[in-house]
Amino acid sequence: MTLSAAPTAASRAYDERETVGADPWSIDLERIQFSPYFSRLSAVTQVVSPSISGAPVHNRLTHSLKVSAIARVVALQLNTRAGADVCDPTVVEAAAYAHDLGHPPFGHLGETTLDRLARTELGLTDGFEGNAQTYRILTALDVVENAPRGLNLTAAVRAASAKYPWSPAVSAAEIERTGPPRGIRRSPDGAYRVHKYSAYDLDLADLEQARAGLDVEPLRQSIEGAVMDLADDIAYSVHDVDDFYRAGILDHAPIAAEFRGWLDDVIEWRSRDDAEVRAELVPGAALERLRRKMRRDDPWVADDEAFLDAVSDVDAELVTDLLARPFDGSLSAERRLAAFTDRWIRRFQESVRLRPLDTPRSGPVALSPSAWHHVEVLKFVHKRFVLSRPDLAIQQRGMSRILARSVRALGEWLEDDLDRARTPRRLRELIALAREQYALLPAERRPSDAEAETLARSRGIVDYVASLTDAQAFTLSEAISGRADRLWSLGQRL
């Protein structure tokens, strides 16, 4: 089986016999939907782990389903407005289903922990990144009958799944040609910091091949990838409000104080010094810091009057109306919440427009300036009044230790000459796959045999731990710690 030549949007990484009359994008969608990596998302944290939460909350699977539904509607609306098929809805849907496959146990906390361990203890300079892990699953780790590795998806779907279509080794010269997109920041010393990316060094050639089959600008998303990205933002901004309102975690009083503290003194807040605002703890200061961050990061779209309108609307519809009445499980409470989420999602979907590539911070499609400000303010509520909670932070610190213990214990096991043969077979297969990929790198990027062996073992460990569910990560950590009651609970899942 050979790599496909002369790539087009429908070409696959490896030649295979296509079913006559079949839509290649629909084949891709089915391969993702039937993937065990996709099924696994039902047991992976969105914000709070589904294995320990006392209230029903979104997990990565339910989140992905909603992103897909939103994205497909946006794609169809774009085509209607353009009077042409500018965005394939099935490609968008497939990318939305795939976009969170790479999330490790415990969500973003797990991502941060694995990245730190990969860089500081395992010697992987390209670290761990959930988006890059997604691309690695699609193109290397998952399996399908007709390819030596990966799901052998079309170029269009692979490219659309790459939110940040570069590797951490992207050159400064390439960034200078377009300007730094979202995911790459310029530090005060002038150097670029790549904090988001969709391909590790091992998988970069595949991403470049996929994008070669499409008409896309360097460092820019495909149109389907941009729609998926926007749908992710829309879903995230609304359904986390849904989750934590139901759970009683969105406490009306401090949220109302924050919004009133800013709205009642808008002019005075705008006049204050940056250092003073950064140090301020009174209600309203956090919203003012958000306003200044938006102006600093996205001056091409940030607008003070649009921000004021967004804060006023969220205050009226979320704080004053919805949150003022605690969720009591009644049908009337369900109806109020459904009306709120439906209204905001529809508003955001209808605001998406095609736009010229006139700024590196925007893709080929974008929310209207008004909708963008509203999304940022809704996300602020979640970040400020859920993610910053000390009780969540305490739990997350424990989860971080669980992952670190597992990574270190697997590394020590692989170094044990007397017991290495009993390590999980899947772990050894993942190491062998990484070893093969390092051997295929171009000569100028290929490590020595000894370095490749160490790197392959490290990447294999990270691939292995990242593929666990939350519950499996708990169980593995306890089994490694010698818990007798966990002796047989993992079984062949190892």
C-alpha positions as CSV (number, residue, x, y, z in Angstrom):
1,M,0.0,0.0,0.0
2,T,1.5,3.3,-1.1
3,L,1.0,7.0,-0.3
4,S,-1.5,8.6,-2.6
5,A,0.0,11.0,-5.2
6,A,-1.4,14.3,-6.6
7,P,-3.6,15.1,-3.6
8,T,-7.1,16.5,-4.1
9,A,-9.8,17.3,-1.5
10,A,-11.1,13.7,-1.8
11,S,-7.7,11.9,-1.9
12,R,-6.7,9.7,1.0
13,A,-3.3,9.2,2.6
14,Y,-3.2,5.7,1.2
15,D,-4.8,4.4,-2.0
16,E,-7.8,2.2,-1.4
17,R,-10.7,0.9,-3.4
18,E,-13.6,3.2,-3.0
19,T,-17.2,1.9,-2.9
20,V,-18.9,2.8,-6.2
21,G,-21.2,5.8,-5.8
22,A,-20.3,6.4,-2.2
23,D,-19.7,9.9,-0.9
24,P,-16.1,10.0,0.4
25,W,-17.0,12.5,3.1
26,S,-19.8,10.3,4.4
27,I,-17.4,7.4,4.6
28,D,-15.1,9.5,6.7
29,L,-18.0,10.5,9.0
30,E,-18.9,6.9,9.6
31,R,-15.3,5.9,10.3
32,I,-15.1,8.6,13.0
33,Q,-18.5,7.8,14.5
34,F,-17.6,4.1,14.8
35,S,-14.2,4.7,16.2
36,P,-13.5,3.5,19.8
37,Y,-11.7,6.8,20.4
38,F,-15.1,8.5,19.7
39,S,-17.0,6.2,22.0
40,R,-14.5,6.8,24.7
41,L,-15.4,10.5,24.8
42,S,-18.6,9.6,26.8
43,A,-16.3,9.0,29.8
44,V,-13.9,11.9,29.4
45,T,-14.2,15.3,31.3
46,Q,-15.6,18.4,29.6
47,V,-15.3,20.5,32.8
48,V,-16.2,18.2,35.7
49,S,-15.4,14.5,35.4
50,P,-18.5,12.4,34.5
51,S,-17.1,9.6,36.7
52,I,-17.4,11.7,39.9
53,S,-20.0,14.4,39.3
54,G,-23.2,14.2,41.3
55,A,-25.2,16.1,38.6
56,P,-25.6,15.3,34.9
57,V,-23.0,17.4,33.0
58,H,-21.7,17.5,29.5
59,N,-18.9,15.1,28.6
60,R,-16.7,15.2,25.6
61,L,-19.1,13.1,23.6
62,T,-22.3,15.2,24.2
63,H,-20.2,18.3,23.6
64,S,-19.0,16.9,20.2
65,L,-22.5,16.0,19.2
66,K,-23.7,19.5,19.9
67,V,-20.8,21.1,18.1
68,S,-21.6,18.9,15.1
69,A,-25.2,19.9,15.0
70,I,-24.4,23.6,15.3
71,A,-21.6,23.3,12.6
72,R,-23.8,21.6,10.1
73,V,-26.5,24.3,10.4
74,V,-23.9,27.1,10.0
75,A,-22.5,25.4,6.9
76,L,-25.9,25.1,5.3
77,Q,-26.7,28.7,6.1
78,L,-23.4,29.9,4.6
79,N,-24.2,28.1,1.4
80,T,-27.7,29.6,1.2
81,R,-26.4,33.1,1.7
82,A,-23.6,32.6,-0.8
83,G,-25.9,31.0,-3.4
84,A,-23.2,28.3,-3.9
85,D,-21.7,25.3,-2.1
86,V,-18.8,27.2,-0.4
87,C,-18.7,24.9,2.6
88,D,-19.4,21.1,2.6
89,P,-21.7,20.3,5.5
90,T,-20.6,16.7,5.8
91,V,-16.9,17.6,6.0
92,V,-17.8,20.1,8.7
93,E,-19.8,17.5,10.5
94,A,-17.0,14.9,10.4
95,A,-14.5,17.5,11.6
96,A,-16.8,18.4,14.5
97,Y,-17.2,14.7,15.5
98,A,-13.4,14.4,15.5
99,H,-12.3,17.7,17.0
100,D,-12.1,16.4,20.7
101,L,-10.8,12.9,20.1
102,G,-7.4,13.9,21.5
103,H,-8.5,15.1,24.8
104,P,-6.9,13.1,27.6
105,P,-8.5,12.1,30.9
106,F,-9.7,15.0,33.0
107,G,-10.0,17.5,30.1
108,H,-7.9,20.6,29.9
109,L,-6.3,19.8,33.3
110,G,-5.0,16.5,31.9
111,E,-3.8,18.2,28.7
112,T,-1.7,20.7,30.8
113,T,-0.3,17.9,33.0
114,L,0.7,15.7,30.1
115,D,2.3,18.6,28.3
116,R,4.4,19.5,31.3
117,L,5.5,15.8,31.8
118,A,6.2,15.3,28.1
119,R,8.5,18.4,28.0
120,T,10.2,18.3,31.4
121,E,10.5,14.6,32.1
122,L,10.1,12.7,28.9
123,G,12.2,14.8,26.5
124,L,9.5,15.5,24.0
125,T,10.1,19.0,22.7
126,D,6.7,19.1,20.9
127,G,5.0,18.2,24.2
128,F,1.4,17.2,24.4
129,E,-1.5,19.1,22.8
130,G,-5.1,18.0,22.6
131,N,-5.5,19.2,19.0
132,A,-2.3,17.5,17.8
133,Q,-3.3,14.3,19.6
134,T,-6.6,14.5,17.7
135,Y,-4.8,14.6,14.4
136,R,-2.4,11.8,15.6
137,I,-5.4,9.6,16.4
138,L,-7.0,10.2,13.0
139,T,-3.8,9.6,11.0
140,A,-1.7,7.2,13.1
141,L,-3.2,5.6,16.2
142,D,-6.7,4.6,15.1
143,V,-7.1,1.7,12.6
144,V,-9.2,0.8,9.6
145,E,-9.0,-2.2,7.4
146,N,-7.7,-0.4,4.3
147,A,-4.6,1.4,5.6
148,P,-1.5,0.5,7.6
149,R,-2.3,3.1,10.2
150,G,-4.9,5.7,10.9
151,L,-8.4,6.0,9.5
152,N,-7.2,7.0,6.0
153,L,-9.6,10.0,5.8
154,T,-9.8,12.3,2.9
155,A,-7.6,15.4,2.7
156,A,-10.6,17.7,3.2
157,V,-11.6,16.0,6.5
158,R,-8.1,15.8,7.8
159,A,-7.5,19.4,7.0
160,A,-10.8,20.5,8.6
161,S,-9.9,18.7,11.8
162,A,-6.8,20.8,12.2
163,K,-7.8,23.9,14.1
164,Y,-4.2,25.1,14.3
165,P,-2.7,23.8,11.0
166,W,1.0,23.9,12.0
167,S,3.5,22.1,14.2
168,P,5.3,23.7,17.2
169,A,8.4,23.9,14.9
170,V,6.8,26.4,12.6
171,S,9.4,28.9,11.5
172,A,9.5,32.5,12.5
173,A,9.9,33.4,8.8
174,E,6.6,31.6,7.9
175,I,4.8,33.4,10.8
176,E,6.2,36.8,9.7
177,R,4.7,36.3,6.2
178,T,1.1,36.1,7.5
179,G,1.3,37.5,11.0
180,P,0.7,35.4,14.0
181,P,-2.7,33.6,14.0
182,R,-4.6,32.6,17.0
183,G,-2.6,29.9,18.8
184,I,0.8,31.7,18.3
185,R,1.8,34.7,20.4
186,R,4.7,37.1,20.2
187,S,6.6,37.6,23.5
188,P,8.1,40.9,24.6
189,D,11.5,39.8,23.4
190,G,10.2,39.4,19.8
191,A,10.2,35.6,19.8
192,Y,7.1,33.6,18.8
193,R,5.5,31.2,21.3
194,V,3.4,28.4,19.7
195,H,0.9,27.4,22.4
196,K,-1.6,25.7,20.1
197,Y,-0.9,23.4,17.2
198,S,-2.5,20.5,15.4
199,A,0.5,18.3,14.5
200,Y,3.4,16.8,16.3
201,D,6.7,16.5,14.3
202,L,5.8,12.9,13.6
203,D,2.5,13.7,11.9
204,L,3.4,17.0,10.2
205,A,4.0,15.4,6.8
206,D,0.5,14.0,6.7
207,L,-1.0,17.4,7.6
208,E,1.1,19.1,4.8
209,Q,-0.1,16.4,2.3
210,A,-3.7,16.9,3.3
211,R,-3.5,20.7,2.9
212,A,-1.7,20.4,-0.4
213,G,-5.0,19.0,-1.8
214,L,-6.9,22.1,-0.9
215,D,-6.8,25.8,-1.8
216,V,-5.8,27.2,1.6
217,E,-3.4,29.9,2.6
218,P,-0.4,29.0,4.9
219,L,-1.3,28.9,8.6
220,R,-5.0,29.4,7.8
221,Q,-7.9,27.1,8.5
222,S,-9.9,25.6,5.7
223,I,-13.4,27.0,5.5
224,E,-14.8,23.8,7.0
225,G,-12.2,23.9,9.8
226,A,-13.1,27.5,10.6
227,V,-16.8,26.6,10.8
228,M,-16.1,23.7,13.1
229,D,-14.0,26.0,15.3
230,L,-16.7,28.6,15.6
231,A,-19.3,25.9,16.4
232,D,-17.0,24.7,19.2
233,D,-16.9,28.2,20.7
234,I,-20.7,28.6,20.4
235,A,-21.4,25.3,22.1
236,Y,-18.9,25.9,24.8
237,S,-20.2,29.4,25.6
238,V,-23.8,28.2,26.0
239,H,-23.9,24.6,27.3
240,D,-21.5,25.2,30.3
241,V,-24.1,27.8,31.5
242,D,-26.7,25.0,31.1
243,D,-24.6,22.5,33.1
244,F,-23.7,24.7,36.1
245,Y,-27.0,26.4,36.3
246,R,-28.6,23.0,36.7
247,A,-26.0,22.0,39.3
248,G,-26.6,25.2,41.3
249,I,-23.0,26.2,41.0
250,L,-23.7,29.5,39.2
251,D,-24.4,31.6,42.3
252,H,-26.5,34.6,41.3
253,A,-25.2,37.0,43.9
254,P,-21.5,37.2,43.0
255,I,-22.2,37.2,39.3
256,A,-24.8,40.0,39.6
257,A,-22.3,42.0,41.7
258,E,-19.6,41.6,39.1
259,F,-21.9,42.8,36.3
260,R,-23.4,45.6,38.2
261,G,-20.0,46.6,39.5
262,W,-18.9,47.2,35.9
263,L,-22.1,48.5,34.3
264,D,-22.7,51.1,37.0
265,D,-19.2,52.6,36.6
266,V,-18.3,52.1,32.9
267,I,-16.7,55.5,32.3
268,E,-14.7,55.3,35.5
269,W,-13.4,51.8,34.7
270,R,-12.3,52.9,31.3
271,S,-10.2,55.8,32.7
272,R,-8.3,53.7,35.2
273,D,-4.6,52.7,34.9
274,D,-3.8,49.2,33.6
275,A,-1.7,48.3,36.7
276,E,-4.4,49.5,39.0
277,V,-7.1,47.4,37.2
278,R,-4.8,44.3,37.2
279,A,-4.5,44.5,41.0
280,E,-8.2,45.4,41.7
281,L,-10.4,42.9,43.5
282,V,-13.7,44.7,43.7
283,P,-16.7,43.6,41.6
284,G,-16.4,44.8,38.0
285,A,-12.6,44.6,37.8
286,A,-12.6,41.1,36.2
287,L,-15.0,42.3,33.4
288,E,-12.8,45.4,32.9
289,R,-9.7,43.1,32.6
290,L,-11.6,41.1,30.0
291,R,-12.4,44.2,28.0
292,R,-8.8,45.2,27.9
293,K,-7.6,41.7,27.0
294,M,-10.0,41.7,24.0
295,R,-8.7,45.1,22.8
296,R,-5.1,44.0,23.2
297,D,-5.5,40.6,21.6
298,D,-8.0,41.4,18.9
299,P,-8.0,45.1,18.1
300,W,-9.3,44.4,14.6
301,V,-12.7,43.5,16.0
302,A,-12.8,44.6,19.7
303,D,-15.1,47.6,20.2
304,D,-16.0,49.3,23.5
305,E,-19.6,50.0,22.6
306,A,-20.1,46.4,21.4
307,F,-18.6,45.2,24.6
308,L,-21.0,47.4,26.6
309,D,-23.9,46.0,24.7
310,A,-22.8,42.4,25.2
311,V,-22.3,42.9,29.0
312,S,-25.8,44.6,29.2
313,D,-27.5,41.8,27.2
314,V,-25.9,39.0,29.2
315,D,-26.7,40.8,32.4
316,A,-30.4,41.1,31.4
317,E,-30.9,37.7,29.9
318,L,-28.6,35.5,32.0
319,V,-27.9,37.2,35.3
320,T,-31.2,39.2,35.9
321,D,-33.6,36.8,34.3
322,L,-32.3,33.1,34.3
323,L,-30.0,33.0,37.3
324,A,-32.2,35.1,39.6
325,R,-34.5,32.0,39.8
326,P,-32.6,28.9,40.9
327,F,-33.1,25.7,38.9
328,D,-35.5,23.5,40.7
329,G,-35.9,20.7,38.3
330,S,-39.5,21.7,37.3
331,L,-40.8,21.7,33.8
332,S,-41.1,25.5,33.9
333,A,-37.4,25.7,34.9
334,E,-36.5,23.4,32.0
335,R,-38.5,25.5,29.6
336,R,-36.8,28.7,30.7
337,L,-33.4,27.1,30.3
338,A,-34.3,25.6,26.9
339,A,-35.5,29.0,25.7
340,F,-32.3,30.7,26.8
341,T,-30.0,28.2,25.2
342,D,-32.0,27.9,21.9
343,R,-32.2,31.7,21.6
344,W,-28.5,32.2,22.0
345,I,-27.3,29.4,19.8
346,R,-29.7,30.5,17.0
347,R,-28.4,34.0,17.4
348,F,-24.8,33.0,17.1
349,Q,-25.4,30.6,14.2
350,E,-27.2,33.3,12.2
351,S,-24.4,35.7,12.8
352,V,-21.6,33.7,11.0
353,R,-20.4,35.2,7.7
354,L,-17.7,34.7,5.1
355,R,-15.0,37.3,5.5
356,P,-11.8,38.2,3.7
357,L,-8.5,37.0,5.1
358,D,-7.5,40.5,6.2
359,T,-6.2,39.6,9.6
360,P,-4.2,36.6,10.8
361,R,-6.5,36.4,13.9
362,S,-9.6,35.5,11.8
363,G,-10.4,32.6,9.6
364,P,-12.3,32.5,6.3
365,V,-15.6,32.7,8.3
366,A,-16.3,34.7,11.5
367,L,-19.0,35.6,13.9
368,S,-20.3,39.2,13.5
369,P,-18.5,41.6,15.8
370,S,-21.6,41.8,18.1
371,A,-21.9,38.0,18.4
372,W,-18.2,37.7,19.0
373,H,-18.4,40.0,22.0
374,H,-21.4,38.1,23.4
375,V,-19.6,34.8,23.1
376,E,-16.6,36.2,25.0
377,V,-18.8,37.6,27.8
378,L,-20.6,34.3,28.2
379,K,-17.3,32.4,28.3
380,F,-16.2,34.8,30.9
381,V,-19.0,33.8,33.2
382,H,-17.9,30.2,33.0
383,K,-14.2,30.9,33.5
384,R,-14.6,33.4,36.3
385,F,-17.4,31.7,38.3
386,V,-16.7,27.9,37.6
387,L,-13.1,27.3,36.6
388,S,-11.7,29.7,39.3
389,R,-13.5,27.9,42.2
390,P,-11.1,26.6,44.9
391,D,-13.0,23.4,45.3
392,L,-12.5,22.6,41.6
393,A,-8.9,23.5,41.8
394,I,-8.3,21.1,44.8
395,Q,-9.9,18.3,42.8
396,Q,-7.9,19.1,39.7
397,R,-4.6,19.0,41.6
398,G,-5.4,15.5,42.7
399,M,-6.2,14.5,39.1
400,S,-2.9,15.9,38.0
401,R,-1.1,13.7,40.5
402,I,-3.0,10.7,39.2
403,L,-1.7,11.2,35.6
404,A,1.8,12.0,36.8
405,R,2.0,8.8,38.9
406,S,0.8,6.7,35.9
407,V,3.3,8.3,33.4
408,R,6.2,7.9,35.8
409,A,5.3,4.3,36.8
410,L,5.0,3.2,33.2
411,G,8.4,4.7,32.4
412,E,10.0,2.9,35.3
413,W,8.3,-0.4,34.2
414,L,9.7,-0.1,30.7
415,E,13.2,0.4,32.2
416,D,13.0,-2.7,34.3
417,D,15.0,-5.3,32.4
418,L,13.5,-8.2,34.4
419,D,9.8,-7.2,34.1
420,R,9.6,-5.2,30.8
421,A,8.0,-8.1,29.0
422,R,4.9,-7.8,31.1
423,T,4.1,-4.2,30.2
424,P,0.7,-3.9,28.4
425,R,0.9,-5.0,24.8
426,R,-0.8,-1.9,23.5
427,L,1.8,0.3,25.1
428,R,4.6,-1.7,23.4
429,E,2.7,-1.4,20.1
430,L,2.3,2.3,20.4
431,I,6.1,2.6,21.1
432,A,6.8,0.5,18.0
433,L,4.6,2.8,15.9
434,A,6.4,5.9,17.1
435,R,9.7,4.2,16.4
436,E,8.7,3.6,12.8
437,Q,7.6,7.2,12.4
438,Y,10.8,8.6,13.7
439,A,12.7,6.4,11.2
440,L,10.6,8.0,8.4
441,L,11.4,11.6,9.3
442,P,13.5,13.6,6.8
443,A,17.2,13.2,7.4
444,E,17.6,16.8,8.7
445,R,15.0,16.1,11.4
446,R,15.6,12.5,12.1
447,P,17.1,11.7,15.5
448,S,19.9,9.2,16.1
449,D,18.8,5.6,16.7
450,A,19.4,6.0,20.4
451,E,17.5,9.3,20.6
452,A,14.7,7.8,18.5
453,E,14.4,4.9,20.9
454,T,14.0,7.2,23.9
455,L,11.6,9.5,22.1
456,A,9.5,6.6,20.8
457,R,9.1,5.3,24.3
458,S,8.1,8.7,25.6
459,R,5.6,9.3,22.8
460,G,4.2,5.8,23.3
461,I,3.7,6.4,27.0
462,V,1.9,9.7,26.4
463,D,-0.3,8.1,23.6
464,Y,-1.2,5.3,26.0
465,V,-2.2,7.5,29.0
466,A,-4.0,10.0,26.8
467,S,-6.2,7.3,25.4
468,L,-7.7,6.3,28.8
469,T,-11.1,7.4,30.1
470,D,-11.3,9.3,33.4
471,A,-12.3,6.1,35.2
472,Q,-9.5,4.0,33.6
473,A,-7.0,6.7,34.6
474,F,-8.2,6.4,38.2
475,T,-8.1,2.6,38.1
476,L,-4.7,2.4,36.5
477,S,-3.2,4.8,39.1
478,E,-4.6,2.9,42.0
479,A,-3.5,-0.5,40.5
480,I,0.0,0.9,40.0
481,S,-0.1,2.0,43.7
482,G,-0.7,-1.7,44.7
483,R,-4.5,-1.5,45.6
484,A,-5.4,-5.2,46.1
485,D,-9.1,-4.6,45.3
486,R,-8.1,-3.3,41.9
487,L,-6.1,-6.4,40.9
488,W,-8.4,-7.7,38.2
489,S,-10.5,-4.6,37.4
490,L,-8.4,-3.4,34.4
491,G,-8.2,-6.8,32.7
492,Q,-7.5,-6.7,29.0
493,R,-8.3,-2.9,28.9
494,L,-4.6,-2.4,29.5
